[in-house]
Amino acid sequence: MKLNIDDRQKALLYKKTLAGEFPDEMGRFGPFGGRYIPETLVPAFSRLEEGMKQYLDDKNFMEDWHKELNHWVGRPTALTFAPQLSQSWGANVWLKREDMAHTGAHKINNAIGQAMLAKKLGAKRVIAETGAGQHGVASAAACARVGLPCCVYMGAVDIERQAPNVDRMRQLGAEVVSVESGDRTLRAAIDEAMREWVSDPMDTYYIIGSAVGPHPYPFLVREFQSVIGIESKKQMLEQAGRLPDAVFACVGGGSNAIGMFYPFIQEEDVELIGVEAGGLGSGLGQNAASLATGTPGVLQGAFTIILQNRDGQVQETHSISAGLDYSGVGPEHALLQFIERIQYVSAQDKEALDALSELCQTEGILTALETAHAFAAAKKWADKNPNKNILIGNSGRGDKDMSTLSKYI
Ligand SMILES: *Cc1c(COP(=O)(O)O)cnc(C)c1O
């Protein structure tokens, strides 16, 4: 499938993006996004959209959410200058420390926001999907906090390779359901959560874990995750006295990246660079770099860029980091790449592992394998652009990756 858009239309999309006009009324980010769902879910999505509009505009709700961010999540998270890394790269490197947020990653910003919204909408129970288990843990914690039962769908393959997170979810009171269908990983878990939602659309609330899926999820998740970029901007001005020259974030579905980038989109002097999982190489099936190697198509309710073969069959992916191992990407990223406001690059498994070690040894920070991809790309960029100010979204901590890491030490 090819997009039929000329340069004039593209320039218009760029202008509208900078003016903050997306998503539009139809839930579209230019040609991308939208809502492709079964008829049985239409009432549930209408209710979600109306409720979302009501509460995101409600001063009391937003104040309550910010209170939870401050006192329960531990925000604002620190902005840390990295002196040794800076010296070694020939740059000034700043880290936005989402690894210091409760449960160890940025996922909690969205999970607590949506759990609070679920409560307001009168949901009796919450369902969520998880790949590596990070969103499952964040959802289980958030549901315990607001007092809603939580059921997490997780692929059977992931249950096996992420056992510690399965135990954490259960300890936090969630039920974990093993998904035996499809690829038995994240994509199958999302499909299964959607199916479960169809069976009880009004009493169940589905907390999606990334900036993906049918409208309004990509928008809703962006709203909750933008706290990362809003804080970063303010902290850069306070601590560095200026905005960064370039900002890096890793991209799986794209939630930490859109949260970091969105408040910088209008700052055209700031280069924004998203980093996907390059896996073992550029061949189909060897990576999870949807934007680098994918094509337009519909995946899990949205028109976006996906990894598929010539028959439109969704492709299995590979990445050393479970959190980036997904065959699609949020529709807003598809637009931002298309209009060339954000550049998307990829880092391979080996590069991520090396970057992770360097960060541990220079700054004493064990970052997540997902996040390490952003460091690998930033280092390359710093090589070509000396003496710049670089901001990196440190999306999570790496304790969860110890079993993978110990194989390589
Ligand atoms: C889940 C996860 C990611 C990838 O998800 P996005 O929605 O792309 O942010 C990245 N980093 C960490 C630490 C994660 O847990």
The ligand as an SDF file (V2000), in Angstrom:
LIG
                    3D

 15 15  0  0  0  0  0  0  0  0999 V2000
    7.5990   -0.9300   27.7820 C   0  0  0  0  0  0  0  0  0  0  0  0
    8.8750   -0.2080   27.7790 C   0  0  0  0  0  0  0  0  0  0  0  0
    9.3290    0.4770   26.6260 C   0  0  0  0  0  0  0  0  0  0  0  0
    8.6220    0.4220   25.3100 C   0  0  0  0  0  0  0  0  0  0  0  0
    7.3270    0.9290   25.3110 O   0  0  0  0  0  0  0  0  0  0  0  0
    6.9610    2.3430   24.6810 P   0  0  0  0  0  0  0  0  0  0  0  0
    5.4780    2.3530   24.6810 O   0  0  0  0  0  0  0  0  0  0  0  0
    7.5410    2.4120   23.3150 O   0  0  0  0  0  0  0  0  0  0  0  0
    7.5450    3.3790   25.5710 O   0  0  0  0  0  0  0  0  0  0  0  0
   10.5090    1.1870   26.7040 C   0  0  0  0  0  0  0  0  0  0  0  0
   11.2440    1.2260   27.8530 N   0  0  0  0  0  0  0  0  0  0  0  0
   10.8400    0.5690   28.9640 C   0  0  0  0  0  0  0  0  0  0  0  0
   11.6900    0.6510   30.1780 C   0  0  0  0  0  0  0  0  0  0  0  0
    9.6490   -0.1500   28.9720 C   0  0  0  0  0  0  0  0  0  0  0  0
    9.2710   -0.7970   30.0840 O   0  0  0  0  0  0  0  0  0  0  0  0
  1  2  1  0
  2  3  1  0
  2 14  2  0
  3  4  1  0
  3 10  2  0
  4  5  1  0
  5  6  1  0
  6  7  2  0
  6  8  1  0
  6  9  1  0
 10 11  1  0
 11 12  2  0
 12 13  1  0
 12 14  1  0
 14 15  1  0
M  END
$$$$
